[in-house]
Amino acid sequence: MSHIVTVQDVVTAFADFIEPTNAELDAIDREMPVIVADIDLLDAQIITLDRTPSELDARRIRRARRRVLAARRTLANTAKQVPGVGA
């Protein structure tokens, strides 16, 4: 009978090198308002999946879409001002 051994040590041997860098964490922080706005939009859309959207649902989705667009616009405008980010 042959034994099956795990390669856990090999897989996690480089775990320290897989951690995000400070620059990557900063990029995530800059993008967080867009991420939150996208989540809010998805929540508003998920609510309407199993029913006919009411006027309140439609307004909720419109507001969420506007927040997503505003957050993306703000991110795009600030990306131009941050050195090393954007074109």
ChimeraX attribute file (.defattr): number of C-alpha atoms within 10 A of each C-alpha:
attribute: neighborCount
match mode: 1-to-1
recipient: residues
	/A:1	3
	/A:2	4
	/A:3	5
	/A:4	6
	/A:5	6
	/A:6	8
	/A:7	9
	/A:8	8
	/A:9	8
	/A:10	9
	/A:11	9
	/A:12	11
	/A:13	10
	/A:14	10
	/A:15	9
	/A:16	8
	/A:17	9
	/A:18	8
	/A:19	10
	/A:20	10
	/A:21	10
	/A:22	9
	/A:23	9
	/A:24	11
	/A:25	12
	/A:26	12
	/A:27	13
	/A:28	13
	/A:29	12
	/A:30	15
	/A:31	17
	/A:32	14
	/A:33	18
	/A:34	21
	/A:35	16
	/A:36	14
	/A:37	20
	/A:38	19
	/A:39	14
	/A:40	19
	/A:41	20
	/A:42	14
	/A:43	14
	/A:44	20
	/A:45	16
	/A:46	11
	/A:47	13
	/A:48	14
	/A:49	9
	/A:50	7
	/A:51	8
	/A:52	9
	/A:53	14
	/A:54	10
	/A:55	9
	/A:56	9
	/A:57	15
	/A:58	14
	/A:59	13
	/A:60	17
	/A:61	21
	/A:62	14
	/A:63	15
	/A:64	21
	/A:65	18
	/A:66	14
	/A:67	19
	/A:68	21
	/A:69	15
	/A:70	15
	/A:71	20
	/A:72	18
	/A:73	13
	/A:74	15
	/A:75	16
	/A:76	14
	/A:77	12
	/A:78	13
	/A:79	17
	/A:80	12
	/A:81	10
	/A:82	9
	/A:83	8
	/A:84	8
	/A:85	11
	/A:86	11
	/A:87	6
